[in-house]
Amino acid sequence: MTQSTRIVVVGGSAAGLAAVETLRREGYEGMLTLVGDERHAPYDRPPLSKQILAGEWDRARLALRSPDDLEALGLDLRLGVAATGLDTEDRTVTLADGESLPYDGLIVATGVRPRTLPGAGAHLLRTLDDALALRDRLGPGRHLVIVGAGFLGAEAAAVARGLGARVTLLEPAPVPLAHAVGEEVGRVLSGAHLDHGVDLRTGVTVTEVTGDGVRLADGGVVEADEVLVAVGSLPNTEWLTGSGLTLDNGLVCDEFSAAAPGVYGAGDVARWFNPLFGAAMRIEHRTNAAEQGMAAARNLLRPDARKPFAPVPYFWSDQYDMKIQAFGHLRGHEEIAVVAGDLGERRCVVAYRTGDRLAGALAVGMPPKAIRPWRQAVATRATWREAIGGAA
């Protein structure tokens, strides 16, 4: 791509930042615009439900880069303004302030937003402002109701208990996190909440946030001082409606993260075909966002030498004194096997099978070295027999 061109990256978080840094590192010297709908410079999101909510960090520690580092990138930085439209024929991005940005190359990294429930007054936990608002309302004697016992809800429950708040955790599924890690592992992880005094209620559907708590599908009300809704997220693709790009649970991309000629997706918003697993996936994890931002930037710059984006996904979660780490694509697995430690003691490594292949591995309460070899086994598409035989 010539130096007289203009590349626009829409999304000012981890994926967008990784994209602009990679473009500069790979030698692109043309106009480079980074658009972010938040007023904050790019910051890290995983600590929001951990260190920021707990009051252990101040907001300055979240910054992904210093002001000097951002300045050195020579960006046309547009913060606090959202993209509202895309015209792929004219190659322009429209902003909320009415400006139209021409582009020769575009990377879409607009992330996701939290799902909400009917009613008003609930907290969400996606942005720095969200985390600070909830943090100010927690402490001894306060009662927090959390709707949704996924990883975000579970982390918030752990932090709130650490701050002395009473916590009620409501989950519609029979077993929290079963869709992500399987029922057996989900039950064991849920036990940590019970051990720490959380009132965990499963099979409970919340229909509305009320002025003093939440209303359940059976008509009952759970009263609370504060309510946190953590029931999943939606990809931010509305601004792409009418653009001609394919939208289906995210921005649909091919194995190169390309959505159209000169248009790439990266991070939580991108649903791309991962050739390592032979499946389309959209991953809402910090590591994937940065890796895909880099991959999309390289492929945009060098369309004749593109490489498929075929990572082994990685995620982690901290709850109480329990660290959870996982490699691979665990959803839709058909079998698990405990290959190290003891699941009941919440100190173990669990392998996951899909078809005849090792699909992934999850570690609970184990050092990083315990799970690292499993990442390589997933990356080489080891058979289940090879993987489990080696662990026996």
Secondary structure, DSSP 8 states (H G I E B T S, - for coil): --TT-EEEEE--SHHHHHHHHHHHHTT--SEEEEEESSSS-SB-SGGGGTHHHHTSS-GGGGBSS-HHHHHHTT-EEEES--EEEEETTTTEEEETTS-EEE-SEEEE---EEE---SBS--B--SSHHHHHHHHTT-STT-EEEEE--SHHHHHHHHHHHHTT-EEEEEESSSSTTHHHH-HHHHHHHHHHHHHTT-EEEES--EEEEETTEEEETTS-EEE-SEEEE-S-EEE--GGGTTSS--BSSSEEE-TTSEEETTEEE-GGGEEEEETTTTEEE----HHHHHHHHHHHHHHHH-GGG--------EEEEEETTEEEEEEE--TT--EEEEEEEEGGGTEEEEEEEETTEEEEEEEES--GGGTHHHHHHHHTT-BHHHHHHHH-
